[in-house]
Amino acid sequence: MILISILLALIIERLGARSTHWQIDYYLSHYQQWSYQQSAVSWLYKSSLGVMLWLTIPALLIAFLYSLFEFVLWQIALNVCILLICFGCAKYRKSYKGYLNALARDDKEAATLYALQMGQTKTEHEPGGETFGQTLAWINFTHYCAVMFWFVLLGAPGAVLYATTRAVVEILKDKVNGEPSISEQNCIEVMSAHTQRFSTLFHFLNWLPARLAGFGYLIIGNFSKGTGSWLKYLLDFQACNRKVVAETALAAEQIEQQYFGCTYEAACMMRLVKRNVLFYLFLVAALTLFAGLS
């Protein structure tokens, strides 16, 4: 059932389930607005324990909804809907198309703006920066690979918890396209005091999935070149997970520096991350066959 749910969600998402209603941000904004209007839950934002409880409530509600019926078709349908919402990255798809169009017309300034919208805060020429291809690898990881990992491990509630945490962290780090909406401004205003707590939780939610994704890059890419980057971070609990994914992906794909910032780099990295999603599917299938995963 897990493998079927993931496959169906990926197929439907690929066919075009990209409207607002298939984005976790849409439901998070409504959840935030409801929370702000309820004086009975306002105390949750005043303590670290309370705000963590606030974050887990959607996952707990999904777990309750999931337990209402044991009908297989109902559970598969619910799984697919939840995965589509957790996968949702329409804003990044829009910015990515804009980036490619800007490069096609040789508008480097516009390409840079689109890259910033996708979260590339520093280019490869700056200290601690990354290539646009590495930014793509990170987005793919957080919206697909990590969601699949927590869905396999904890079911639909696990995917919801991860996606909710990801959305809050992106808003607090100002990684939103254009001007923040009213709900995003409210989130920044109320949750900014807990930014470090959310970031720490997000770090640990990504730690193991990032190493698995890195291993996938080794298998489907250049194993000998990528192994050094992967082993360097394998047991490092402090290293930034984004750095682990980005460095391993670039090493495994072996894109020459002259192609950085070109459509060739973006196309190569997109092929790599798509193959890595297939690698995750292979792992799920293997667990289904040999470990009794249902």
Backbone as CSV, one residue per row, in Angstrom:
resi,resn,N_x,N_y,N_z,CA_x,CA_y,CA_z,C_x,C_y,C_z
1,MET,0.819,-1.205,0.000,0.000,0.000,0.000,0.860,1.265,0.000
2,ILE,1.964,1.234,0.713,2.860,2.394,0.776,3.446,2.698,-0.596
3,LEU,3.949,1.654,-1.262,4.547,1.837,-2.590,3.508,2.325,-3.587
4,ILE,2.319,1.738,-3.552,1.244,2.146,-4.467,0.873,3.609,-4.241
5,SER,0.787,4.008,-2.984,0.423,5.389,-2.659,1.459,6.372,-3.201
6,ILE,2.725,6.052,-3.016,3.795,6.939,-3.491,3.791,7.032,-5.007
7,LEU,3.659,5.891,-5.671,3.652,5.877,-7.134,2.489,6.691,-7.690
8,LEU,1.299,6.484,-7.133,0.128,7.219,-7.599,0.296,8.724,-7.374
9,ALA,0.834,9.090,-6.209,1.027,10.509,-5.902,2.030,11.148,-6.866
10,LEU,3.121,10.453,-7.163,4.119,10.995,-8.083,3.561,11.134,-9.494
11,ILE,2.782,10.155,-9.927,2.196,10.207,-11.270,1.207,11.364,-11.381
12,ILE,0.313,11.479,-10.399,-0.696,12.536,-10.428,-0.034,13.912,-10.333
13,GLU,0.975,14.019,-9.473,1.680,15.293,-9.322,2.372,15.676,-10.624
14,ARG,2.931,14.687,-11.301,3.595,14.940,-12.578,2.597,15.375,-13.648
15,LEU,1.360,14.857,-13.572,0.346,15.186,-14.577,-0.244,16.579,-14.377
16,GLY,-0.026,17.161,-13.197,-0.458,18.545,-13.061,-1.250,18.917,-11.827
17,ALA,-1.144,18.175,-10.727,-1.840,18.552,-9.495,-1.023,19.629,-8.782
18,ARG,-1.089,20.852,-9.309,-0.203,21.910,-8.812,-0.957,23.176,-8.423
19,SER,-2.256,23.067,-8.231,-3.031,24.236,-7.831,-2.759,24.568,-6.368
20,THR,-3.298,25.673,-5.910,-3.088,26.133,-4.541,-3.521,25.088,-3.516
21,HIS,-4.591,24.363,-3.827,-5.139,23.390,-2.882,-4.251,22.153,-2.720
22,TRP,-3.218,22.036,-3.534,-2.293,20.911,-3.407,-0.952,21.355,-2.827
23,GLN,-0.954,22.467,-2.103,0.264,22.989,-1.487,0.085,23.023,0.026
24,ILE,1.093,22.599,0.769,1.015,22.597,2.232,0.878,24.013,2.772
25,ASP,1.422,25.002,2.045,1.347,26.403,2.495,-0.096,26.872,2.623
26,TYR,-0.956,26.410,1.727,-2.364,26.822,1.735,-3.029,26.398,3.043
27,TYR,-2.810,25.154,3.443,-3.450,24.645,4.658,-2.765,25.189,5.911
28,LEU,-1.464,25.416,5.818,-0.751,25.989,6.963,-1.241,27.407,7.250
29,SER,-1.479,28.186,6.204,-1.948,29.560,6.410,-3.324,29.578,7.074
30,HIS,-4.212,28.660,6.653,-5.534,28.582,7.288,-5.430,28.101,8.734
31,TYR,-4.532,27.165,8.966,-4.320,26.670,10.329,-3.781,27.784,11.217
32,GLN,-2.874,28.585,10.696,-2.328,29.699,11.456,-3.407,30.728,11.780
33,GLN,-4.198,31.094,10.773,-5.254,32.075,10.994,-6.248,31.601,12.047
34,TRP,-6.604,30.324,11.970,-7.513,29.773,12.964,-6.892,29.819,14.354
35,SER,-5.613,29.483,14.435,-4.917,29.469,15.729,-4.858,30.850,16.347
36,TYR,-4.582,31.872,15.510,-4.474,33.236,16.023,-5.810,33.748,16.561
37,GLN,-6.899,33.238,15.988,-8.236,33.709,16.378,-8.778,33.000,17.611
38,GLN,-8.106,31.929,18.038,-8.585,31.150,19.185,-7.774,31.511,20.422
39,SER,-8.388,32.242,21.318,-7.690,32.647,22.541,-7.323,31.437,23.400
40,ALA,-8.056,30.336,23.227,-7.810,29.141,24.041,-6.471,28.484,23.725
41,VAL,-5.922,28.755,22.524,-4.649,28.115,22.149,-3.516,29.135,22.030
42,SER,-3.780,30.374,22.391,-2.744,31.404,22.268,-1.542,31.136,23.163
43,TRP,-1.763,30.384,24.250,-0.660,30.079,25.165,0.393,29.183,24.518
44,LEU,0.021,28.505,23.441,0.965,27.588,22.797,2.192,28.315,22.258
45,TYR,2.024,29.572,21.843,3.135,30.303,21.233,4.114,30.875,22.259
46,LYS,3.798,30.730,23.532,4.595,31.383,24.564,5.640,30.472,25.193
47,SER,5.665,29.210,24.780,6.659,28.283,25.335,7.163,27.357,24.245
48,SER,8.359,26.822,24.446,8.948,25.914,23.456,8.138,24.635,23.340
49,LEU,7.657,24.116,24.462,6.844,22.904,24.441,5.509,23.160,23.741
50,GLY,4.909,24.320,24.015,3.630,24.648,23.414,3.705,24.798,21.908
51,VAL,4.756,25.454,21.432,4.869,25.681,19.992,5.169,24.378,19.257
52,MET,5.876,23.451,19.906,6.100,22.144,19.302,4.800,21.352,19.229
53,LEU,3.965,21.516,20.262,2.654,20.870,20.252,1.802,21.430,19.127
54,TRP,1.844,22.756,18.965,1.109,23.401,17.872,1.533,22.832,16.521
55,LEU,2.821,22.571,16.376,3.348,22.059,15.108,2.884,20.632,14.833
56,THR,2.702,19.839,15.885,2.350,18.425,15.701,0.843,18.171,15.618
57,ILE,0.029,19.182,15.945,-1.424,18.985,15.928,-1.935,18.519,14.555
58,PRO,-1.510,19.115,13.423,-1.980,18.615,12.121,-1.658,17.142,11.896
59,ALA,-0.463,16.715,12.299,-0.089,15.299,12.131,-0.961,14.409,13.010
60,LEU,-1.260,14.865,14.208,-2.119,14.085,15.112,-3.536,13.985,14.563
61,LEU,-4.026,15.060,13.953,-5.358,15.028,13.353,-5.411,14.059,12.174
62,ILE,-4.346,14.029,11.390,-4.279,13.082,10.269,-4.247,11.646,10.790
63,ALA,-3.514,11.420,11.874,-3.465,10.077,12.467,-4.851,9.648,12.940
64,PHE,-5.593,10.597,13.534,-6.962,10.289,13.980,-7.868,10.003,12.787
65,LEU,-7.761,10.825,11.749,-8.572,10.624,10.556,-8.260,9.285,9.897
66,TYR,-6.993,8.936,9.907,-6.557,7.678,9.299,-7.113,6.476,10.053
67,SER,-7.293,6.623,11.353,-7.745,5.499,12.176,-9.254,5.287,12.147
68,LEU,-9.990,6.219,11.544,-11.443,6.103,11.537,-11.926,4.921,10.706
69,PHE,-11.221,4.644,9.612,-11.630,3.566,8.718,-10.437,2.680,8.405
70,GLU,-10.657,1.399,8.306,-9.606,0.456,7.944,-9.762,-0.021,6.505
71,PHE,-10.652,0.622,5.763,-10.877,0.278,4.363,-9.638,0.661,3.552
72,VAL,-9.072,-0.290,2.824,-7.803,-0.086,2.140,-7.883,1.036,1.114
73,LEU,-8.936,1.055,0.311,-9.062,2.086,-0.720,-9.142,3.477,-0.102
74,TRP,-9.814,3.588,1.042,-9.886,4.867,1.747,-8.490,5.305,2.195
75,GLN,-7.727,4.386,2.742,-6.390,4.719,3.221,-5.462,5.097,2.080
76,ILE,-5.573,4.389,0.955,-4.745,4.724,-0.203,-5.100,6.111,-0.731
77,ALA,-6.406,6.390,-0.839,-6.846,7.707,-1.321,-6.354,8.818,-0.405
78,LEU,-6.441,8.591,0.914,-5.967,9.586,1.876,-4.456,9.761,1.763
79,ASN,-3.744,8.652,1.632,-2.291,8.720,1.472,-1.897,9.544,0.251
80,VAL,-2.552,9.286,-0.875,-2.222,9.979,-2.117,-2.479,11.477,-1.984
81,CYS,-3.617,11.838,-1.418,-3.942,13.258,-1.240,-2.927,13.961,-0.344
82,ILE,-2.568,13.305,0.745,-1.609,13.901,1.681,-0.237,14.030,1.040
83,LEU,0.196,13.009,0.317,1.495,13.072,-0.354,1.526,14.186,-1.400
84,LEU,0.447,14.336,-2.154,0.387,15.406,-3.148,0.557,16.773,-2.488
85,ILE,-0.095,16.953,-1.341,0.008,18.224,-0.617,1.423,18.422,-0.067
86,CYS,2.005,17.352,0.447,3.359,17.457,1.020,4.429,17.608,-0.065
87,PHE,4.205,17.006,-1.240,5.136,17.161,-2.364,5.079,18.571,-2.942
88,GLY,3.925,19.198,-2.858,3.644,20.432,-3.586,4.755,21.464,-3.557
89,CYS,5.227,21.846,-4.733,6.273,22.874,-4.835,6.008,23.737,-6.067
90,ALA,4.759,24.157,-6.229,4.363,24.926,-7.411,5.149,26.225,-7.535
91,LYS,5.420,26.885,-6.404,6.130,28.172,-6.468,7.548,27.979,-6.999
92,TYR,8.169,26.847,-6.648,9.515,26.583,-7.146,9.491,26.208,-8.622
93,ARG,8.480,25.482,-9.041,8.349,25.136,-10.457,8.195,26.398,-11.300
94,LYS,7.386,27.319,-10.804,7.172,28.577,-11.529,8.475,29.366,-11.625
95,SER,9.209,29.454,-10.529,10.479,30.186,-10.534,11.510,29.495,-11.408
96,TYR,11.486,28.164,-11.417,12.437,27.405,-12.243,12.190,27.668,-13.730
97,LYS,10.929,27.682,-14.148,10.613,27.985,-15.545,11.036,29.401,-15.894
98,GLY,10.817,30.327,-14.953,11.251,31.696,-15.179,12.761,31.797,-15.308
99,TYR,13.478,31.015,-14.506,14.942,30.995,-14.556,15.430,30.513,-15.922
100,LEU,14.851,29.428,-16.407,15.257,28.892,-17.711,14.935,29.864,-18.839
101,ASN,13.770,30.515,-18.769,13.399,31.494,-19.789,14.344,32.689,-19.770
102,ALA,14.756,33.100,-18.573,15.686,34.226,-18.458,17.036,33.875,-19.072
103,LEU,17.503,32.658,-18.826,18.769,32.233,-19.431,18.650,32.148,-20.945
104,ALA,17.483,31.694,-21.421,17.283,31.547,-22.867,17.375,32.893,-23.583
105,ARG,16.940,33.967,-22.917,17.018,35.298,-23.537,18.235,36.081,-23.050
106,ASP,19.132,35.366,-22.337,20.404,35.930,-21.865,20.187,37.108,-20.913
107,ASP,19.161,36.994,-20.080,18.873,38.024,-19.077,19.396,37.518,-17.724
108,LYS,20.653,37.792,-17.462,21.295,37.261,-16.264,20.740,37.873,-14.988
109,GLU,20.327,39.124,-15.047,19.772,39.773,-13.864,18.461,39.090,-13.447
110,ALA,17.607,38.813,-14.423,16.346,38.140,-14.125,16.599,36.721,-13.636
111,ALA,17.584,36.041,-14.238,17.924,34.685,-13.813,18.373,34.679,-12.353
112,THR,19.150,35.697,-11.972,19.609,35.795,-10.585,18.436,35.996,-9.631
113,LEU,17.471,36.812,-10.021,16.301,37.048,-9.179,15.486,35.766,-8.997
114,TYR,15.324,35.004,-10.072,14.596,33.741,-9.969,15.361,32.737,-9.092
115,ALA,16.684,32.747,-9.212,17.488,31.851,-8.384,17.352,32.209,-6.904
116,LEU,17.290,33.508,-6.607,17.100,33.947,-5.228,15.735,33.510,-4.696
117,GLN,14.717,33.565,-5.542,13.385,33.124,-5.143,13.369,31.639,-4.802
118,MET,14.274,30.882,-5.414,14.330,29.446,-5.160,15.229,29.098,-3.983
119,GLY,15.849,30.107,-3.384,16.613,29.864,-2.174,18.113,29.875,-2.328
120,GLN,18.618,30.241,-3.498,20.068,30.325,-3.679,20.541,31.673,-3.143
121,THR,20.871,31.693,-1.864,21.248,32.954,-1.225,22.637,33.423,-1.636
122,LYS,23.521,32.475,-1.950,24.876,32.813,-2.375,25.247,31.971,-3.598
123,THR,25.933,32.594,-4.553,26.348,31.865,-5.744,27.621,31.081,-5.455
124,GLU,28.034,30.288,-6.443,29.234,29.457,-6.264,30.503,30.290,-6.143
125,HIS,30.427,31.577,-6.517,31.611,32.435,-6.450,31.787,33.084,-5.079
126,GLU,30.804,32.937,-4.208,30.868,33.543,-2.880,31.225,32.500,-1.829
127,PRO,31.874,32.914,-0.736,32.207,31.963,0.337,30.952,31.306,0.897
128,GLY,30.973,29.985,1.002,29.823,29.262,1.518,28.646,29.204,0.562
129,GLY,28.876,29.543,-0.695,27.799,29.556,-1.674,27.590,28.197,-2.318
130,GLU,26.654,28.147,-3.255,26.348,26.907,-3.959,25.919,27.228,-5.379
131,THR,26.025,26.246,-6.256,25.579,26.436,-7.627,24.054,26.335,-7.678
132,PHE,23.479,26.779,-8.784,22.033,26.678,-8.926,21.597,25.209,-8.963
133,GLY,22.436,24.377,-9.548,22.140,22.946,-9.575,22.063,22.358,-8.172
134,GLN,22.913,22.813,-7.282,22.867,22.341,-5.894,21.602,22.826,-5.191
135,THR,21.155,24.032,-5.533,19.890,24.525,-4.986,18.742,23.628,-5.435
136,LEU,18.749,23.221,-6.697,17.730,22.314,-7.214,17.755,20.977,-6.476
137,ALA,18.960,20.483,-6.189,19.085,19.213,-5.477,18.463,19.300,-4.089
138,TRP,18.665,20.416,-3.411,18.106,20.587,-2.065,16.587,20.690,-2.103
139,ILE,16.055,21.450,-3.052,14.601,21.580,-3.173,13.972,20.223,-3.449
140,ASN,14.568,19.468,-4.366,14.041,18.130,-4.674,14.087,17.225,-3.458
141,PHE,15.155,17.330,-2.695,15.290,16.504,-1.496,14.210,16.820,-0.473
142,THR,13.998,18.099,-0.180,13.043,18.465,0.869,11.591,18.259,0.444
143,HIS,11.323,18.293,-0.855,9.939,18.164,-1.313,9.581,16.756,-1.777
144,TYR,10.558,15.910,-1.958,10.249,14.556,-2.413,10.914,13.484,-1.543
145,CYS,12.227,13.433,-1.560,12.939,12.340,-0.884,12.654,12.298,0.614
146,ALA,12.771,13.432,1.290,12.549,13.460,2.738,11.087,13.179,3.075
147,VAL,10.165,13.681,2.264,8.740,13.403,2.488,8.481,11.904,2.362
148,MET,9.059,11.281,1.330,8.894,9.837,1.135,9.478,9.054,2.306
149,PHE,10.620,9.497,2.806,11.265,8.812,3.923,10.359,8.791,5.148
150,TRP,9.818,9.951,5.517,8.985,10.017,6.720,7.619,9.392,6.505
151,PHE,7.161,9.362,5.263,5.917,8.658,4.969,6.100,7.156,5.154
152,VAL,7.227,6.632,4.692,7.510,5.206,4.862,7.695,4.861,6.331
153,LEU,8.373,5.737,7.073,8.692,5.456,8.471,7.490,5.626,9.404
154,LEU,6.735,6.713,9.236,5.651,7.035,10.171,4.288,7.153,9.509
155,GLY,4.210,6.863,8.216,2.938,6.964,7.530,2.576,8.405,7.204
156,ALA,1.303,8.622,6.884,0.840,9.953,6.506,1.122,11.015,7.574
157,PRO,0.941,10.726,8.881,1.266,11.745,9.896,2.735,12.181,9.846
158,GLY,3.638,11.262,9.563,5.050,11.607,9.465,5.321,12.559,8.317
159,ALA,4.683,12.316,7.170,4.848,13.200,6.018,4.303,14.590,6.324
160,VAL,3.163,14.657,7.008,2.555,15.940,7.351,3.430,16.714,8.336
161,LEU,3.968,16.024,9.337,4.848,16.683,10.306,6.071,17.272,9.619
162,TYR,6.666,16.498,8.707,7.855,16.998,8.009,7.509,18.195,7.129
163,ALA,6.446,18.072,6.326,6.083,19.143,5.406,5.692,20.413,6.152
164,THR,5.000,20.268,7.286,4.622,21.435,8.081,5.859,22.134,8.641
165,THR,6.792,21.341,9.157,8.040,21.916,9.678,8.814,22.614,8.575
166,ARG,8.886,21.981,7.417,9.593,22.570,6.260,8.978,23.913,5.874
167,ALA,7.658,23.975,5.825,6.980,25.204,5.422,7.233,26.332,6.418
168,VAL,7.166,26.024,7.707,7.398,27.048,8.734,8.838,27.552,8.675
169,VAL,9.788,26.640,8.532,11.199,27.028,8.466,11.461,27.901,7.250
170,GLU,10.879,27.577,6.104,11.075,28.384,4.898,10.528,29.802,5.086
171,ILE,9.377,29.905,5.741,8.796,31.231,5.972,9.667,32.043,6.925
172,LEU,10.124,31.416,8.002,10.933,32.126,8.993,12.292,32.534,8.447
173,LYS,12.769,31.802,7.452,14.051,32.154,6.829,13.865,33.052,5.616
174,ASP,12.630,33.562,5.458,12.313,34.490,4.358,12.521,33.862,2.991
175,LYS,12.315,32.545,2.892,12.445,31.886,1.598,11.067,31.759,0.954
176,VAL,10.446,32.898,0.712,9.137,32.927,0.072,9.253,33.763,-1.189
177,ASN,8.451,33.440,-2.175,8.496,34.170,-3.440,7.800,35.524,-3.308
178,GLY,8.509,36.592,-3.644,7.919,37.908,-3.596,7.665,38.376,-2.175
179,GLU,6.706,39.298,-2.052,6.348,39.829,-0.742,5.571,38.783,0.065
180,PRO,5.874,38.669,1.365,5.151,37.684,2.183,3.677,38.044,2.308
181,SER,2.832,37.011,2.326,1.396,37.228,2.487,1.095,37.611,3.935
182,ILE,-0.174,37.917,4.204,-0.573,38.292,5.566,-0.313,37.151,6.541
183,SER,-0.650,35.912,6.116,-0.436,34.756,6.990,1.052,34.527,7.235
184,GLU,1.875,34.766,6.198,3.321,34.604,6.365,3.886,35.676,7.290
185,GLN,3.365,36.887,7.175,3.792,37.967,8.076,3.408,37.644,9.517
186,ASN,2.209,37.081,9.695,1.779,36.684,11.043,2.671,35.580,11.596
187,CYS,3.015,34.637,10.721,3.882,33.530,11.148,5.245,34.053,11.587
188,ILE,5.805,34.972,10.794,7.112,35.539,11.128,7.042,36.313,12.442
189,GLU,5.956,37.066,12.622,5.802,37.890,13.822,5.663,37.038,15.077
190,VAL,4.846,35.991,15.007,4.553,35.183,16.192,5.616,34.119,16.434
191,MET,6.127,33.514,15.356,7.022,32.364,15.497,8.508,32.712,15.483
192,SER,8.851,33.956,15.207,10.267,34.308,15.076,11.062,33.997,16.342
193,ALA,10.399,34.063,17.508,11.089,33.764,18.766,11.476,32.294,18.865
194,HIS,10.827,31.452,18.046,11.082,30.003,18.090,11.829,29.512,16.854
195,THR,12.445,30.429,16.113,13.128,30.066,14.872,14.179,28.987,15.104
196,GLN,14.975,29.132,16.151,16.040,28.172,16.418,15.469,26.792,16.732
197,ARG,14.359,26.729,17.443,13.752,25.440,17.777,13.264,24.731,16.512
198,PHE,12.605,25.484,15.639,12.128,24.895,14.386,13.305,24.436,13.519
199,SER,14.342,25.251,13.465,15.515,24.903,12.657,16.194,23.645,13.185
200,THR,16.273,23.514,14.511,16.881,22.323,15.110,16.056,21.081,14.800
201,LEU,14.743,21.189,14.922,13.872,20.062,14.592,14.019,19.680,13.129
202,PHE,14.041,20.682,12.251,14.170,20.424,10.815,15.510,19.760,10.505
203,HIS,16.542,20.157,11.229,17.867,19.555,11.032,17.833,18.059,11.341
204,PHE,17.239,17.697,12.445,17.214,16.281,12.822,16.249,15.475,11.955
205,LEU,15.182,16.112,11.471,14.280,15.419,10.552,14.971,15.122,9.224
206,ASN,15.951,15.943,8.870,16.656,15.774,7.589,17.924,14.941,7.692
207,TRP,18.410,14.685,8.918,19.741,14.102,9.056,19.863,12.747,8.345
208,LEU,19.058,11.786,8.708,19.154,10.465,8.088,18.705,10.465,6.630
209,PRO,17.575,11.114,6.273,17.195,11.161,4.858,18.264,11.780,3.963
210,ALA,19.005,12.781,4.482,20.055,13.415,3.684,21.178,12.434,3.374
211,ARG,21.522,11.589,4.356,22.574,10.586,4.117,22.104,9.520,3.136
212,LEU,20.836,9.153,3.217,20.298,8.186,2.260,20.255,8.779,0.850
213,ALA,19.866,10.045,0.762,19.841,10.704,-0.543,21.248,10.799,-1.116
214,GLY,22.225,11.122,-0.255,23.612,11.176,-0.702,24.097,9.837,-1.202
215,PHE,23.721,8.775,-0.501,24.102,7.431,-0.952,23.460,7.120,-2.300
216,GLY,22.226,7.582,-2.478,21.560,7.390,-3.763,22.311,8.075,-4.888
217,TYR,22.822,9.284,-4.633,23.606,9.980,-5.647,24.855,9.175,-6.026
218,LEU,25.451,8.502,-5.051,26.630,7.679,-5.343,26.277,6.512,-6.261
219,ILE,25.135,5.893,-5.990,24.734,4.717,-6.755,24.381,5.079,-8.189
220,ILE,23.663,6.199,-8.368,23.182,6.549,-9.704,24.125,7.503,-10.433
221,GLY,25.115,8.058,-9.707,26.048,8.990,-10.316,27.463,8.429,-10.344
222,ASN,28.439,9.323,-10.183,29.839,8.916,-10.169,30.209,8.483,-8.753
223,PHE,30.272,7.176,-8.541,30.489,6.634,-7.199,31.834,7.056,-6.628
224,SER,32.887,6.933,-7.414,34.235,7.199,-6.902,34.428,8.670,-6.548
225,LYS,33.840,9.582,-7.333,33.999,11.008,-7.070,33.136,11.477,-5.900
226,GLY,31.966,10.869,-5.760,31.053,11.322,-4.725,31.281,10.702,-3.367
227,THR,32.002,9.569,-3.320,32.183,8.860,-2.055,32.873,9.712,-1.001
228,GLY,33.891,10.463,-1.416,34.633,11.289,-0.461,33.741,12.300,0.231
229,SER,32.883,12.977,-0.553,31.971,13.973,0.025,30.976,13.320,0.968
230,TRP,30.480,12.148,0.582,29.469,11.474,1.395,30.051,10.968,2.706
231,LEU,31.213,10.334,2.652,31.833,9.785,3.857,32.248,10.885,4.834
232,LYS,32.597,12.047,4.290,33.027,13.163,5.145,31.938,13.586,6.121
233,TYR,30.666,13.432,5.698,29.546,13.881,6.527,28.724,12.737,7.106
234,LEU,29.130,11.503,6.858,28.294,10.356,7.193,27.865,10.342,8.657
235,LEU,28.792,10.548,9.585,28.490,10.494,11.016,28.609,11.866,11.684
236,ASP,28.527,12.897,10.876,28.631,14.262,11.390,27.226,14.780,11.691
237,PHE,26.903,14.939,12.978,25.568,15.385,13.359,25.432,16.912,13.337
238,GLN,26.554,17.618,13.201,26.515,19.069,13.227,26.492,19.693,11.839
239,ALA,26.989,18.969,10.853,27.075,19.516,9.498,25.699,19.846,8.950
240,CYS,25.618,20.924,8.192,24.371,21.348,7.571,23.919,20.290,6.557
241,ASN,22.694,19.821,6.703,22.196,18.788,5.799,22.115,19.276,4.357
242,ARG,21.850,20.551,4.198,21.820,21.116,2.842,23.187,20.976,2.187
243,LYS,24.231,21.193,2.964,25.587,21.069,2.447,25.896,19.619,2.076
244,VAL,25.420,18.684,2.883,25.634,17.258,2.602,25.009,16.883,1.264
245,VAL,23.740,17.260,1.091,23.024,16.927,-0.144,23.650,17.629,-1.343
246,ALA,23.943,18.921,-1.197,24.436,19.721,-2.314,25.818,19.263,-2.770
247,GLU,26.720,19.053,-1.825,28.083,18.666,-2.193,28.125,17.266,-2.788
248,THR,27.386,16.335,-2.217,27.388,14.971,-2.731,26.774,14.917,-4.122
249,ALA,25.696,15.677,-4.331,25.039,15.698,-5.643,25.971,16.255,-6.709
250,LEU,26.648,17.352,-6.401,27.541,17.969,-7.384,28.724,17.057,-7.691
251,ALA,29.260,16.402,-6.651,30.388,15.497,-6.861,29.972,14.278,-7.682
252,ALA,28.774,13.768,-7.436,28.308,12.584,-8.158,27.972,12.894,-9.605
253,GLU,27.524,14.110,-9.873,27.142,14.458,-11.245,28.336,14.961,-12.050
254,GLN,29.331,15.522,-11.372,30.569,15.969,-12.020,30.317,16.976,-13.140
255,ILE,29.673,18.075,-12.819,29.443,19.136,-13.795,30.648,20.064,-13.790
256,GLU,31.192,20.323,-14.941,32.374,21.188,-15.027,32.006,22.632,-14.678
257,GLN,32.955,23.343,-14.114,32.713,24.688,-13.606,32.252,25.650,-14.694
258,GLN,32.676,25.432,-15.917,32.305,26.346,-16.997,30.805,26.329,-17.297
259,TYR,30.118,25.281,-16.825,28.680,25.158,-17.081,27.827,25.648,-15.917
260,PHE,28.455,26.096,-14.832,27.698,26.595,-13.691,26.875,27.806,-14.119
261,GLY,25.601,27.827,-13.703,24.741,28.933,-14.047,24.168,28.871,-15.448
262,CYS,24.335,27.730,-16.122,23.801,27.543,-17.469,22.645,26.544,-17.444
263,THR,21.904,26.511,-18.539,20.806,25.544,-18.634,21.323,24.114,-18.600
264,TYR,22.560,23.911,-19.066,23.136,22.565,-19.064,23.268,22.042,-17.639
265,GLU,23.727,22.907,-16.720,23.866,22.489,-15.321,22.514,22.129,-14.725
266,ALA,21.519,22.982,-14.975,20.179,22.732,-14.434,19.602,21.433,-14.977
267,ALA,19.786,21.188,-16.288,19.249,19.969,-16.901,19.926,18.724,-16.341
268,CYS,21.242,18.785,-16.168,21.986,17.638,-15.620,21.541,17.335,-14.191
269,MET,21.390,18.371,-13.386,21.010,18.150,-11.997,19.569,17.658,-11.885
270,MET,18.697,18.140,-12.744,17.316,17.667,-12.731,17.249,16.182,-13.080
271,ARG,18.060,15.755,-14.021,18.096,14.328,-14.361,18.610,13.511,-13.183
272,LEU,19.605,14.051,-12.484,20.169,13.338,-11.341,19.143,13.195,-10.223
273,VAL,18.449,14.270,-9.883,17.510,14.213,-8.754,16.295,13.345,-9.096
274,LYS,15.904,13.324,-10.357,14.797,12.457,-10.754,15.200,10.990,-10.616
275,ARG,16.442,10.689,-10.981,16.923,9.311,-10.812,17.015,8.955,-9.333
276,ASN,17.312,9.954,-8.505,17.405,9.686,-7.071,16.036,9.376,-6.477
277,VAL,14.996,10.010,-6.982,13.633,9.675,-6.556,13.318,8.232,-6.913
278,LEU,13.755,7.811,-8.103,13.560,6.411,-8.504,14.337,5.468,-7.591
279,PHE,15.513,5.910,-7.131,16.290,5.109,-6.188,15.535,4.929,-4.887
280,TYR,14.899,5.989,-4.409,14.067,5.896,-3.200,12.915,4.910,-3.412
281,LEU,12.314,4.970,-4.587,11.221,4.039,-4.887,11.723,2.606,-4.886
282,PHE,12.927,2.408,-5.382,13.520,1.068,-5.365,13.713,0.580,-3.933
283,LEU,14.173,1.474,-3.043,14.345,1.096,-1.644,13.019,0.704,-1.005
284,VAL,11.972,1.477,-1.312,10.649,1.168,-0.764,10.165,-0.177,-1.286
285,ALA,10.377,-0.425,-2.576,9.969,-1.700,-3.164,10.731,-2.865,-2.536
286,ALA,12.036,-2.657,-2.295,12.840,-3.713,-1.681,12.373,-4.004,-0.260
287,LEU,12.042,-2.947,0.489,11.533,-3.139,1.845,10.178,-3.842,1.824
288,THR,9.379,-3.530,0.822,8.075,-4.188,0.693,8.226,-5.677,0.447
289,LEU,9.195,-6.042,-0.375,9.388,-7.442,-0.740,10.083,-8.260,0.354
290,PHE,11.113,-7.653,0.955,11.973,-8.425,1.853,11.803,-8.135,3.330
291,ALA,11.160,-7.009,3.669,11.022,-6.674,5.070,9.559,-6.626,5.524
292,GLY,8.677,-6.993,4.650,7.271,-7.056,5.024,6.617,-5.703,5.154
293,LEU,7.188,-4.674,4.521,6.600,-3.339,4.577,5.322,-3.324,3.764
294,SER,4.242,-2.843,4.362,2.959,-2.825,3.648,2.479,-1.401,3.397
